[in-house]
Amino acid sequence: MQVASMILSLLLGSSALAGVDSALTGAIQDADHVAISKAQVQVLDSAGKVVKETPSNETGEFQIFPLEFGTYQVIVHAKGYADFQASVTLSSGTPSRLQVVLAPADAKEIVVNVREKRNLVQITDSGSKKDLNRQQIAELPQGHDISLPKLISSTTPGVVAGPFGQMFIRGNHANIQYQIDGVQLPEATSGSFSDAFSPRNIDHMEIITGGIPAEYGERLSAVMNIITISGPEKTSGDAEISYGSYNSVTPQVMVGGSNQDGNIHYFASAKYNQTNRAVDTPQPLSYADEAHGGQDAIHDAGNSDVEFVRVDDILDNENKLTVIGFNSREFIQIPTFPSNFLPTDAYFQPGYTDPFGNQQTPASQPLFTWAPPTTNDTTTENNAYLEVVWKHTFSESSFLQIAPYYKVATVNVTNDLANDLATVGSQPISGAAPDSFLLSRTTNNYGLKTDYTYRADERNLWKAGFQLQNSQSITSNMSIWTSLTSPPFTFSGLDNGNLEAVYIQDSYTVTPNLTLNMGLRNTEVQFQSDQIYSSDGLLQPRIGLEYLLSERTKLHAFYGKLFQPAPFENLREAFTVVGGGLGGPYNIKAESDDYFEAGVSQQVGEQQLMSLVAYYKNAANMLDDTGLLNTSLAQPYNYSFGYATGVELSIVGELAPNWSEFFNYAYEDARGEGISGGIFAFNSANIPPNQYLFLDHVQLDTATAGLTYKKDSYWSTLQGLYGSGLRTGPNNANTLPTHLTFDFTVGYKFIGDSGWKGTHVAVDWLNITNLAYPITINNGFNGSHYAAGAQYFVHLGREF
């Protein structure tokens, strides 16, 4: 009770801001710098709807708060003056300021684009951030059919794509936080967000990869801050079907609207997908060419569906209730090898060494274990999520947000016992290595997130809040077979984890050119499983500075303590039985970091913004993870110490009318030394002590680029991706081959009064050079993964 009272006192006695909201302030003057009072300021959304309006005061000042982050049109009306119009982009949590100069009414009307006036450089945040909106997503290859991981990795600096929906960001393995309309989404049971949430439901989003403020915690390699689509004023919708390579079919539909009174808005969508290539195959082109993948999809089919709904109810002028829910199901077959790969081939035998230096030895489980092509191992994952967000406005300066949420995630791994343990004579091909696995695991997450917002004055934007979460993972059936004649090892159990976090922070405008962002967060976690109890926590100060050196140049710097607890996962029994681990206690620890970042943003010309960022992370108990056999399940473990460092360059803007582009380059280096937790998950004796080793998810050089042409209802986009290759080989000392691929899309939307009005069509050509490069080799889910070669997709849709 005392703890609850302290938290409530902190919230009501301080000030805070929910993670999706910001503020717009400004001053209105005439050409002689005389303040203009009683000018009407209107803020319009992308659909042209007025979302906020306010008059300026006696000194010409105005303040509009709260506003969700995103891009808005601002129109200023004043008697005797020409209208002022501007486009302004707001970042979450940090106010933006607009300087308005009005011309006399008899002068030519002035229309100002804020990007030009502010020279694309704004004092908005002290970290690394990428913004994407619904229209930008639609114009990319695959459009709204794109997976969320591919969307982020193909557009954002510092992000490396891994197999089966993974993203490696600035040297981190997973640890990504998803915020859905200001509420942190609990992670999936398999540790991968995958396609549980469709980009079709995104209105706009921020991707925060560095300089993360105190309001965000726990999963801190990056924050995906997503604002979902809300229902329009009039009922409308869109239906689309896509078809392409590997017999992939994707029908989807979305619809939204409001009631007659206009106080209730709704939006819903549904998507189904089936394909003959659900995950990237482990099959090389041939024994002689393991640097390229084969294009046969052998036992690799899958299907999935995602349903989403959002309902907004404006109860009155002070209260708004939002309900958001989604459900997803994904079924995949575990790929195997075609019939020309024989069990007697050396490729499958202990002792085989591949061209990258990975060696199979009798003492460990071969990852290239042969199984008949008819082997029928599968995985099914289900996610269901519900959040209820209540926002109460106390005044024009403050509001409270309370959001309870619930998520249940289930993963089921099925086996094919006879084929998994295929034998020659009486012995398994792999030399008695167990590789038949059955699992049913369900995780229930219950949480509450509360934020209080207070805009104290023009200089201070305070935030405070707390989060409580309980996670219960139930393993109802886990069985591992070592042979066809011996009984399996079986296990069932309950893992229980709790998290409590509280934060307070302020965005303080020291001068118009200098902003100080400072915050403090405290997180505590507890984990209990099978007579095991552990707890950990950390007080985390974070501070960021932004300085406008000129209208075209901004400097920023950040230091913070970061605390990343391990996922509430306990698979030590499975790893011990498999034989790769040493048994022992569950001793996995939370990672704690000292994180430094500095950068500069510079406008080049009139329409180009260039950013250069350098970062360094010094970690204790650095988290990594290892996969369990041919499943998507992963078990975290700790390096005693580690570091990650890198440099990122980003250029974005418009080249000419109708032409826009982006370019990203990232260099990263991340290494770990020693093992401090989770030795049961693998044979740690193979890791040399007192030596910093590359992490397997490091790619030293990564570059992405995109060029878009858009005119009227026509668009086309060309994207490129370069990677120097992830790590492989003994102690990750080797690098996979470099790769350079290109994707292209072209589309058209019919307008006018013809019967085709509202119809849109697009064609994608992915991996134009048909390069089936290795993503990972001898590492992770199913051992190895090769990228798909050239693929083609057609999308046909119609608005209604």
C-alpha positions in Angstrom: 0.0 0.0 0.0 2.9 2.3 0.8 4.5 1.6 -2.6 1.2 2.4 -4.4 0.8 5.7 -2.4 4.4 6.7 -3.2 3.8 6.1 -6.9 0.5 8.0 -6.9 2.2 10.9 -5.1 5.0 10.9 -7.6 2.5 11.0 -10.5 0.3 13.7 -9.2 3.0 15.8 -7.7 5.2 15.7 -10.8 4.7 15.9 -14.5 5.0 13.5 -17.4 4.1 12.7 -20.9 2.9 9.4 -22.4 5.1 8.0 -25.1 3.0 8.9 -28.1 2.2 12.5 -27.3 3.9 15.8 -27.8 3.2 19.5 -27.9 3.4 22.4 -30.3 4.3 25.9 -29.1 5.0 29.1 -31.0 4.9 32.9 -31.3 2.9 35.0 -33.8 4.3 38.3 -35.0 4.0 40.7 -37.9 6.9 41.8 -40.1 7.9 44.5 -37.6 8.2 41.8 -34.8 5.0 43.1 -33.1 3.1 40.3 -31.3 -0.4 39.4 -32.7 -3.0 38.4 -30.2 -6.2 36.5 -30.8 -4.9 34.8 -33.9 -6.6 31.5 -34.5 -4.2 28.5 -34.8 -5.6 25.3 -36.3 -3.8 22.0 -36.4 -5.0 19.5 -39.2 -4.2 15.9 -39.6 -3.1 14.1 -42.8 -6.8 13.8 -43.8 -7.4 17.6 -43.5 -9.4 17.3 -40.3 -9.0 19.9 -37.6 -7.7 18.1 -34.5 -6.9 21.1 -32.3 -7.3 24.8 -32.4 -6.5 27.7 -30.0 -6.1 31.5 -30.0 -2.8 33.3 -29.4 -2.5 35.3 -26.1 -1.6 38.9 -25.6 2.1 38.3 -26.3 1.3 36.3 -29.5 2.2 33.0 -27.8 0.2 29.8 -28.3 0.4 26.3 -27.0 -1.3 23.2 -28.3 -1.1 20.1 -26.1 -1.4 17.1 -26.3 -0.8 16.1 -29.9 0.3 12.6 -31.0 3.6 12.6 -32.7 3.5 12.8 -36.4 3.2 15.3 -39.3 0.5 18.0 -39.2 -0.6 21.1 -41.2 -0.8 24.3 -39.2 -3.0 27.2 -40.4 -3.0 30.6 -38.7 -5.8 33.1 -39.3 -5.8 36.7 -38.0 -7.9 39.6 -39.0 -6.1 42.0 -41.3 -3.4 39.4 -42.2 -2.9 36.8 -44.9 -3.2 33.2 -43.7 -0.1 31.4 -42.7 0.2 27.7 -43.6 3.0 25.3 -42.5 3.9 21.6 -42.2 5.4 20.5 -38.9 6.6 17.2 -37.7 6.4 16.4 -34.0 8.4 13.8 -32.1 7.1 11.9 -29.1 7.7 13.5 -25.8 9.6 16.6 -27.0 7.8 19.9 -27.9 8.4 21.7 -31.2 8.3 25.5 -31.6 7.0 27.3 -34.6 7.8 31.0 -35.3 5.0 32.6 -37.3 5.3 35.9 -39.2 2.1 37.2 -40.8 2.0 39.5 -43.8 -0.7 42.1 -44.3 -3.9 40.9 -46.0 -3.3 42.9 -49.1 0.0 41.3 -49.6 0.4 38.0 -51.5 -0.6 35.1 -49.3 2.4 33.4 -47.8 2.6 29.6 -47.7 5.6 28.3 -45.8 6.8 24.8 -45.6 8.4 24.4 -42.1 11.0 21.9 -43.5 12.4 24.8 -45.6 11.9 27.4 -42.9 13.5 25.3 -40.2 16.0 23.9 -42.7 14.9 20.3 -41.8 16.7 20.6 -38.5 14.5 20.8 -35.4 15.2 20.5 -31.7 13.1 17.5 -31.2 15.1 14.7 -29.5 18.6 13.9 -28.3 18.9 10.4 -29.9 18.7 8.5 -33.1 15.2 8.2 -34.7 13.6 7.2 -37.9 10.0 8.2 -38.9 7.7 6.3 -41.2 4.1 6.9 -42.1 1.4 4.9 -43.9 2.0 6.4 -47.3 5.7 5.8 -47.2 5.1 2.2 -46.3 2.7 1.7 -49.2 5.2 2.9 -51.7 7.9 0.4 -50.7 8.4 -3.0 -52.4 5.7 -5.3 -51.0 3.8 -2.3 -49.6 1.6 -3.1 -46.7 2.3 -6.8 -47.2 5.8 -6.3 -46.0 6.7 -7.9 -42.7 7.5 -5.5 -39.8 11.1 -6.8 -39.4 11.8 -6.3 -43.1 10.2 -2.9 -43.1 12.5 -1.7 -40.3 15.7 -3.4 -41.5 15.3 -2.1 -45.1 14.8 1.6 -44.1 16.6 2.2 -40.8 20.4 2.6 -40.1 22.0 0.2 -37.7 19.5 -2.6 -38.2 20.6 -6.0 -39.6 18.0 -8.6 -40.7 18.3 -12.1 -39.4 16.4 -15.3 -40.3 12.8 -15.9 -39.3 11.9 -12.3 -38.4 14.9 -11.4 -36.2 16.4 -8.0 -36.1 19.9 -7.3 -34.8 20.2 -3.6 -33.8 23.5 -2.0 -32.8 25.1 -5.2 -31.7 22.1 -6.4 -29.7 20.5 -9.8 -30.1 16.7 -9.2 -30.0 15.7 -7.0 -26.9 13.4 -4.9 -29.1 10.5 -3.0 -27.5 7.2 -2.5 -29.3 4.9 0.3 -28.2 1.3 0.1 -29.5 -0.3 3.5 -29.0 1.8 4.2 -25.9 1.6 0.7 -24.3 4.5 -1.7 -24.3 3.8 -5.0 -25.9 5.0 -8.1 -24.0 7.3 -10.2 -26.1 6.4 -13.4 -27.9 7.1 -16.8 -26.5 9.5 -17.6 -29.3 11.4 -14.3 -28.8 10.5 -13.1 -32.3 7.7 -10.6 -33.1 7.4 -12.1 -36.5 4.1 -11.3 -38.2 2.0 -10.9 -35.1 1.4 -7.3 -36.0 0.8 -6.2 -39.6 2.2 -2.9 -41.0 -1.2 -2.5 -42.6 -2.4 -1.3 -39.2 0.2 1.4 -38.8 -0.7 5.1 -39.3 2.8 6.2 -38.5 5.7 5.1 -36.3 9.0 6.2 -34.7 12.0 3.8 -34.7 14.2 4.9 -31.8 17.6 3.2 -32.0 19.7 5.3 -29.6 19.5 8.0 -26.9 16.4 6.2 -25.4 14.8 8.4 -22.7 13.8 7.2 -19.3 10.1 6.5 -20.2 11.2 3.4 -22.1 12.7 0.4 -20.3 13.6 -3.3 -20.2 13.9 -4.0 -24.0 16.3 -1.4 -25.1 18.1 -2.3 -28.3 15.4 -0.1 -30.0 11.9 1.2 -29.5 9.2 0.7 -32.2 6.8 3.4 -31.3 3.6 2.6 -33.3 0.5 4.7 -33.7 -2.3 2.6 -35.2 -5.0 3.7 -37.6 -8.2 5.1 -36.1 -11.5 5.1 -37.8 -12.5 7.9 -40.3 -15.6 10.0 -40.1 -17.3 8.1 -42.9 -17.4 4.4 -43.4 -14.8 3.3 -45.9 -12.5 0.4 -46.5 -10.0 -1.4 -48.8 -9.8 -5.0 -50.0 -6.7 -6.4 -51.6 -5.3 -9.7 -52.8 -1.7 -10.5 -53.6 -0.2 -13.5 -55.4 3.4 -14.4 -56.2 6.4 -16.7 -56.0 6.3 -19.9 -54.1 2.5 -20.0 -54.6 2.1 -17.2 -52.1 -1.5 -15.9 -51.7 -2.4 -13.0 -49.4 -6.0 -11.7 -49.2 -6.7 -8.8 -46.7 -9.4 -6.4 -45.9 -9.8 -3.3 -43.7 -12.8 -1.1 -42.8 -13.4 1.9 -40.6 -15.9 4.5 -39.7 -17.8 6.2 -37.0 -21.3 6.3 -35.4 -23.9 9.0 -36.3 -22.9 11.2 -33.4 -19.2 11.0 -34.3 -18.0 10.2 -30.8 -17.2 6.5 -31.6 -14.7 5.6 -34.3 -13.7 2.1 -35.3 -11.1 0.4 -37.5 -10.7 -3.3 -38.2 -8.5 -5.4 -40.5 -7.9 -9.0 -41.3 -5.1 -10.6 -43.3 -4.4 -14.2 -44.3 -1.3 -15.6 -46.0 -0.2 -19.0 -47.3 3.1 -19.8 -49.0 5.3 -22.7 -49.9 8.3 -20.9 -48.4 7.5 -19.9 -44.9 11.1 -19.7 -43.6 14.4 -19.4 -45.5 15.5 -22.9 -46.4 18.6 -24.5 -44.8 19.5 -26.1 -48.1 22.8 -25.1 -49.9 22.9 -25.1 -53.6 25.3 -28.1 -53.5 28.0 -29.6 -51.3 30.5 -27.8 -53.6 28.8 -24.5 -53.2 27.7 -23.8 -49.7 27.9 -20.1 -50.2 24.6 -20.1 -52.2 21.3 -21.5 -51.3 19.1 -23.9 -53.3 15.8 -22.6 -54.4 13.7 -25.8 -53.8 11.2 -25.3 -51.0 11.2 -28.7 -49.3 8.6 -29.2 -46.5 8.6 -25.4 -46.1 4.9 -24.4 -46.4 3.1 -22.2 -43.9 0.1 -20.1 -43.4 -0.9 -17.3 -41.0 -3.6 -14.9 -40.2 -3.7 -11.6 -38.3 -6.8 -9.7 -37.1 -6.8 -6.2 -35.6 -9.4 -3.9 -34.2 -9.4 -0.4 -32.7 -12.3 1.4 -31.2 -12.1 5.0 -29.9 -14.9 6.4 -27.7 -14.8 10.2 -26.9 -16.8 10.0 -23.7 -16.8 13.8 -23.2 -14.4 16.8 -23.5 -12.2 15.4 -20.8 -12.3 11.6 -21.3 -11.4 9.3 -24.1 -11.4 5.5 -24.1 -9.5 3.4 -26.7 -9.7 -0.3 -27.0 -7.1 -2.1 -29.2 -6.9 -5.8 -29.8 -5.2 -8.2 -32.2 -4.9 -11.9 -32.8 -2.4 -13.8 -34.8 -1.7 -17.4 -35.7 1.3 -18.7 -37.6 1.9 -22.3 -38.8 5.1 -23.4 -40.4 6.6 -26.6 -41.6 10.2 -27.2 -40.5 12.3 -27.3 -43.7 14.2 -30.4 -44.6 16.5 -31.5 -47.5 15.5 -32.8 -50.9 16.0 -36.5 -51.7 19.3 -36.0 -53.5 20.9 -35.2 -50.1 21.7 -38.7 -48.9 22.2 -39.8 -45.2 25.6 -41.3 -46.2 27.0 -38.1 -47.5 29.9 -36.6 -45.5 27.9 -33.4 -45.2 25.8 -34.9 -42.5 28.5 -36.8 -40.6 30.2 -35.8 -37.3 33.6 -34.4 -38.1 32.5 -32.7 -41.3 34.0 -29.1 -41.7 32.2 -26.7 -43.9 34.0 -24.0 -46.0 33.5 -21.5 -43.2 35.3 -23.5 -40.6 32.3 -25.0 -38.7 33.1 -28.5 -37.7 30.7 -31.3 -36.6 32.3 -33.4 -33.8 31.1 -36.6 -32.2 30.9 -34.8 -28.9 28.2 -32.3 -30.0 24.9 -32.3 -31.9 25.5 -31.9 -35.6 23.3 -29.1 -36.9 23.2 -30.5 -40.4 21.6 -33.8 -39.2 20.0 -35.7 -42.1 16.3 -36.6 -42.0 14.2 -38.1 -44.7 12.5 -35.5 -47.0 9.1 -36.6 -45.8 9.9 -35.6 -42.2 6.9 -33.7 -40.8 8.1 -31.4 -38.0 6.0 -28.3 -37.5 5.6 -25.2 -35.3 2.5 -23.2 -34.5 2.5 -19.9 -32.7 -0.6 -17.9 -31.5 -0.7 -14.4 -30.0 -3.7 -12.6 -28.6 -3.5 -9.1 -27.2 -5.9 -6.6 -25.6 -5.2 -3.1 -24.2 -7.6 -0.5 -22.9 -6.4 3.1 -22.8 -8.2 5.7 -20.8 -7.0 9.3 -21.2 -8.3 12.0 -18.9 -7.6 15.7 -19.5 -7.3 17.8 -16.4 -6.5 21.0 -18.2 -4.9 22.4 -21.3 -1.6 21.6 -19.6 -2.0 18.1 -18.2 -3.6 14.7 -18.7 -3.5 11.2 -17.3 -3.3 7.9 -19.2 -4.1 4.6 -17.6 -3.7 1.4 -19.7 -4.3 -2.2 -18.5 -3.3 -4.8 -21.0 -3.2 -8.6 -21.4 -1.4 -10.9 -23.8 -1.4 -14.6 -24.2 1.2 -16.4 -26.4 1.3 -20.1 -27.2 3.9 -22.1 -29.1 3.4 -25.7 -30.1 6.3 -27.8 -31.6 5.3 -31.1 -33.1 7.7 -33.9 -34.0 7.9 -36.8 -36.4 9.6 -39.4 -34.2 10.5 -42.1 -36.6 12.0 -39.7 -39.2 13.7 -37.5 -36.7 15.6 -40.4 -35.4 16.1 -42.0 -38.8 18.7 -44.8 -38.5 21.2 -46.9 -40.6 21.1 -50.3 -39.0 20.4 -49.7 -35.4 22.2 -46.5 -34.8 21.1 -42.9 -35.5 22.9 -41.3 -38.4 24.1 -38.5 -36.1 25.7 -41.0 -33.7 23.1 -41.1 -30.9 22.3 -37.4 -30.9 18.7 -36.7 -29.7 16.8 -34.5 -32.1 13.1 -35.3 -31.7 11.4 -32.6 -29.7 7.8 -32.0 -28.6 6.6 -28.9 -26.8 3.5 -27.0 -25.7 4.2 -23.7 -23.9 1.8 -20.8 -23.0 2.7 -17.5 -21.6 0.2 -15.2 -20.0 1.1 -11.5 -19.5 -0.9 -9.2 -17.3 0.1 -5.5 -17.1 -0.7 -2.0 -16.2 0.9 1.1 -17.6 0.2 4.6 -16.3 1.5 8.0 -17.4 0.8 11.5 -16.2 1.5 14.5 -18.4 2.1 18.1 -17.3 3.2 20.9 -19.6 4.4 23.2 -16.8 5.3 26.1 -19.0 7.0 26.8 -22.3 10.3 25.5 -20.9 9.3 22.3 -19.2 7.6 19.2 -20.4 7.5 16.7 -17.5 6.7 13.0 -17.7 6.3 10.4 -15.0 4.8 6.9 -14.9 4.9 3.4 -13.8 4.5 -0.1 -15.2 3.6 -3.4 -13.5 3.6 -6.8 -15.3 3.3 -10.4 -14.3 4.3 -13.1 -16.8 3.4 -16.8 -16.3 4.9 -19.4 -18.7 3.4 -22.8 -18.5 5.1 -25.8 -20.1 2.4 -28.4 -20.2 4.2 -30.9 -22.3 7.9 -31.1 -23.2 9.3 -34.4 -24.5 12.7 -35.3 -25.9 13.5 -38.6 -27.5 17.0 -40.0 -27.8 16.1 -43.2 -29.6 13.1 -45.1 -30.9 13.4 -47.7 -28.2 14.1 -45.6 -25.1 11.4 -43.7 -23.3 11.5 -39.9 -23.8 12.5 -37.3 -21.2 9.4 -35.4 -20.2 8.9 -32.2 -18.3 6.2 -29.7 -17.3 6.5 -26.7 -15.1 5.7 -23.0 -14.4 7.9 -20.0 -14.8 6.7 -16.9 -13.0 8.2 -13.4 -13.5 7.3 -9.9 -12.2 8.4 -6.5 -13.3 7.9 -3.1 -11.6 9.2 0.1 -13.2 8.8 3.8 -12.4 10.2 6.8 -14.2 10.3 10.6 -14.1 11.8 12.9 -16.8 11.8 16.5 -18.0 12.4 18.1 -21.4 13.8 21.5 -20.4 14.3 24.3 -22.9 17.3 26.1 -21.5 17.4 28.6 -24.4 15.6 28.5 -27.8 18.7 26.7 -29.2 19.5 24.4 -26.3 17.3 21.6 -24.8 18.2 19.4 -21.8 16.4 16.0 -21.6 16.9 14.4 -18.2 15.3 11.4 -16.5 15.5 8.7 -13.9 14.1 5.2 -14.2 14.1 2.4 -11.7 13.3 -1.2 -12.7 13.0 -4.3 -10.5 12.4 -7.8 -11.8 11.8 -11.2 -10.0 11.9 -14.7 -11.5 10.8 -17.9 -9.9 10.8 -21.4 -11.3 11.2 -24.9 -9.8 12.7 -23.9 -6.4 14.7 -21.1 -8.2 14.3 -17.5 -7.2 16.2 -14.6 -8.5 15.8 -10.8 -8.4 17.6 -7.9 -9.9 17.1 -4.1 -10.5 18.9 -0.9 -11.4 18.4 2.8 -11.0 19.0 4.3 -14.4 19.9 8.0 -14.9 19.7 9.3 -18.5 20.6 12.7 -19.8 20.5 14.1 -23.3 21.5 17.5 -24.8 20.4 19.1 -28.1 22.0 22.3 -29.4 21.1 24.2 -32.5 24.5 25.4 -33.7 22.7 27.2 -36.5 19.3 26.9 -38.3 20.9 24.1 -40.4 23.1 22.3 -37.9 22.1 20.4 -34.7 24.4 18.7 -32.3 23.2 16.1 -29.8 24.8 14.0 -27.0 23.4 11.3 -24.7 24.5 9.3 -21.7 22.4 6.7 -19.9 22.4 3.6 -17.7 20.4 0.9 -19.4 18.9 -2.2 -17.7 17.9 -5.1 -19.9 16.5 -8.1 -17.9 16.6 -11.5 -19.6 13.3 -12.8 -21.0 11.4 -14.9 -18.5 12.4 -18.2 -20.2 13.8 -21.4 -18.7 14.7 -24.2 -21.0 17.7 -25.6 -19.0 16.1 -29.1 -18.7 15.8 -29.3 -22.5 19.3 -28.1 -23.1 20.8 -30.4 -20.5 19.0 -33.5 -22.0 20.0 -32.5 -25.5 23.6 -32.8 -24.3 25.0 -29.5 -25.5 25.0 -28.0 -22.0 26.6 -28.7 -18.7 23.5 -28.7 -16.5 23.8 -26.5 -13.5 21.5 -23.8 -12.0 19.5 -21.2 -13.6 21.8 -18.2 -13.2 20.9 -15.9 -16.1 21.4 -12.2 -15.1 20.1 -8.9 -16.4 22.4 -6.9 -18.6 23.4 -3.4 -17.4 25.0 -0.9 -19.7 26.7 2.5 -19.8 25.6 3.9 -23.1 27.1 6.9 -24.9 26.0 8.6 -28.1 26.9 11.8 -30.0 25.8 13.0 -33.4 25.3 15.9 -35.7 22.4 16.7 -38.1 23.1 18.9 -41.1 21.0 20.2 -43.9 22.7 20.0 -47.3 21.1 22.2 -49.9 17.4 22.9 -49.6 15.9 19.4 -49.3 18.5 17.0 -47.9 19.1 16.1 -44.3 22.3 14.3 -43.3 22.9 12.8 -39.9 26.1 11.3 -38.5 26.0 9.4 -35.2 28.6 7.5 -33.1 27.8 5.3 -30.1 29.5 3.1 -27.6 28.0 0.6 -25.1 29.9 -0.9 -22.2 28.0 -3.9 -20.9 28.1 -6.1 -17.8 26.4 -9.6 -18.2 25.9 -8.9 -21.9 22.9 -10.9 -23.1 23.0 -13.3 -26.1 20.9 -16.4 -26.9 21.2 -19.8 -28.5 18.5 -21.8 -30.3 17.1 -25.1 -29.2 17.4 -27.8 -32.0 15.2 -27.0 -35.0 12.7 -24.8 -33.1 12.3 -21.0 -33.0 12.7 -21.2 -29.2 15.8 -19.5 -27.8 17.5 -19.5 -24.4 19.4 -16.4 -23.2 22.8 -16.5 -21.6 25.3 -14.0 -20.4 28.8 -12.9 -21.4 30.6 -11.6 -18.4 31.5 -8.4 -20.2 30.9 -7.0 -23.6 30.8 -3.9 -25.7 29.2 -2.5 -28.9 30.4 0.4 -30.9 29.5 1.9 -34.2 29.1 4.8 -36.6 25.9 5.5 -38.7 25.4 7.8 -41.6 21.9 8.7 -42.9 20.8 10.9 -45.7 17.1 11.6 -46.5 15.3 14.1 -48.6 14.0 15.1 -52.0 16.2 15.1 -55.1 13.8 17.0 -57.4 10.0 17.4 -57.7 8.4 14.0 -57.4 11.7 12.3 -56.5 12.7 11.3 -52.9 15.5 9.1 -51.6 17.2 7.8 -48.5 20.6 6.3 -47.9 21.9 4.6 -44.7 25.3 3.2 -43.8 26.3 1.6 -40.5 29.5 0.2 -39.2 29.3 -1.9 -36.0 31.5 -4.0 -33.8 30.1 -6.0 -30.9 32.0 -8.5 -28.8 31.7 -10.5 -25.5 34.2 -12.0 -23.1 33.7 -15.0 -20.7 30.4 -16.5 -19.5 28.6 -15.4 -16.4 25.2 -17.0 -16.8 23.4 -19.8 -18.7 26.2 -22.3 -19.0 23.5 -25.0 -19.3 22.5 -23.7 -22.7 25.7 -24.8 -24.6 29.2 -26.1 -24.1 30.9 -23.1 -22.7 34.2 -25.0 -22.6 34.5 -24.2 -26.3 34.7 -20.4 -25.5 38.2 -19.3 -24.7 38.5 -17.3 -21.4 39.9 -13.8 -21.2 39.3 -13.1 -24.9 36.8 -10.8 -26.5 35.0 -12.7 -29.3 32.7 -11.4 -32.0 29.0 -12.0 -31.4 27.4 -14.1 -34.0 24.8 -11.4 -35.0 27.4 -8.8 -35.9 27.7 -7.5 -39.4 30.5 -5.0 -39.7 29.2 -3.1 -42.7 25.5 -2.6 -43.7 24.0 -0.2 -46.2 20.5 0.4 -47.4 19.1 2.9 -50.0 15.9 3.8 -51.7 14.8 5.9 -54.5 11.1 6.8 -55.1 9.3 8.5 -57.9 5.7 9.6 -57.2 3.5 11.7 -59.4 -0.3 11.9 -59.1 -1.4 8.3 -58.7 1.7 6.6 -60.0 4.7 5.5 -57.9 7.8 3.4 -58.3 10.6 2.6 -55.8 14.0 0.9 -56.1 15.7 -0.3 -52.9 19.1 -1.7 -52.4 20.7 -3.7 -49.5 24.4 -4.4 -49.0 25.8 -6.5 -46.1 29.3 -7.7 -45.4 28.0 -10.9 -43.8 27.2 -12.1 -40.3 29.7 -14.1 -38.3 30.3 -17.8 -38.4 33.0 -20.4 -37.8 34.9 -21.3 -34.6 34.3 -18.5 -32.0 32.6 -16.5 -34.8 36.0 -15.7 -36.2 34.9 -15.9 -39.8 32.6 -13.8 -42.0 29.9 -15.0 -44.4 30.1 -13.7 -48.0 29.1 -10.2 -48.8 25.8 -9.6 -50.5 24.1 -6.9 -52.6 20.5 -7.2 -53.5 17.8 -4.9 -55.1 14.0 -4.8 -54.8 11.7 -2.9 -57.2 8.0 -2.0 -57.2 5.7 -0.1 -59.5 2.1 0.8 -58.8 -0.9 2.9 -59.9 -4.1 4.0 -58.3 -7.0 4.8 -60.6 -8.8 8.2 -60.0 -11.4 10.1 -61.8 -15.0 9.1 -62.5 -14.5 5.8 -64.3 -15.6 2.5 -63.0 -11.9 1.8 -62.0 -11.9 4.6 -59.5 -10.4 3.5 -56.2 -8.7 0.4 -57.8 -4.9 0.1 -57.2 -2.4 -2.3 -58.6 1.3 -2.9 -57.9 4.0 -5.3 -59.0 7.1 -6.3 -57.0 10.3 -7.7 -58.2 12.4 -8.8 -55.2 16.1 -9.7 -55.2 16.5 -8.7 -58.9 20.0 -10.2 -59.1 18.7 -13.6 -57.9 21.4 -13.8 -55.2 20.6 -16.6 -52.7 23.2 -15.6 -50.2 23.7 -17.3 -46.8 22.1 -15.4 -43.9 23.4 -17.6 -41.2 25.4 -20.8 -41.4 25.5 -23.5 -38.7 23.8 -21.2 -36.3 20.2 -20.9 -34.9 16.9 -22.2 -35.9 17.3 -25.2 -38.3 21.1 -24.6 -38.5 21.4 -22.5 -41.6 19.4 -20.1 -43.6 19.7 -18.9 -47.2 17.9 -15.9 -48.7 15.3 -16.5 -51.4 16.3 -15.7 -55.0 14.3 -13.6 -57.3 10.6 -13.4 -56.5 7.6 -11.7 -58.1 4.3 -10.5 -56.6 1.2 -8.8 -57.9 -1.1 -6.8 -55.7 -4.7 -5.8 -56.7 -7.0 -3.9 -54.5 -10.0 -1.6 -54.4 -11.3 1.0 -52.0 -14.9 1.0 -51.0 
